[in-house]
């Protein structure tokens, strides 16, 4: 079925990097943008950035510029989000979500990946 | 980019109607018809409820409706049901990026 399957939970030390994967199935991976959204425990949703799987073009929220990198491997229909220089405030659930080209709504979400940053 | 402004909480009794507001600026909510709404139950991923201001995805109850006036968008839920109790988030496009509201906790009394 149509779904986004994310990688499992991660525990990282401050200063390290984490790379979360998001595998698409049931639809043409290159026909929709992939966005990343995070949510700290008990907090709201925070948009991080987008990637066009067809071209590889990306756009990042100003807050994450220089620390986040979004990539993809079209041969396995998988998107990746790497966040570096982790700090405790980055502890959150990270979601990937599908967005239609030329529009702006997230119609398909992964289940989320919990990233815990702790010394 | 500042988050869109939503009330922290709203409540209503079963069968009643409630409205959640989402206030932004002319650079986001007021500038584009790209406002969407999401429902999130505890421990679950968000679910799309309304897109492009007032469109309902297939499978979403027609008790959910959306509108916009100027820089403020609104989500209305009519005929409240117990399962509507959840957090609700608005989102808007804004010049090659996106922004969410702070979220509203809906309590069904």
Interface residues (C-beta under 8 A of the other chain):
Chain A: X35 X37 X44 X45 X46 X47 X49 X50 X59 X61 X62 X95 X97 X103 X104 X105 X106 X107 X109 X110 X111 X112
Chain B: X1 X3 X32 X34 X36 X38 X40 X45 X46 X47 X48 X51 X52 X57 X89 X91 X92 X93 X96 X97 X98 X99 X100 X101 X102 X103
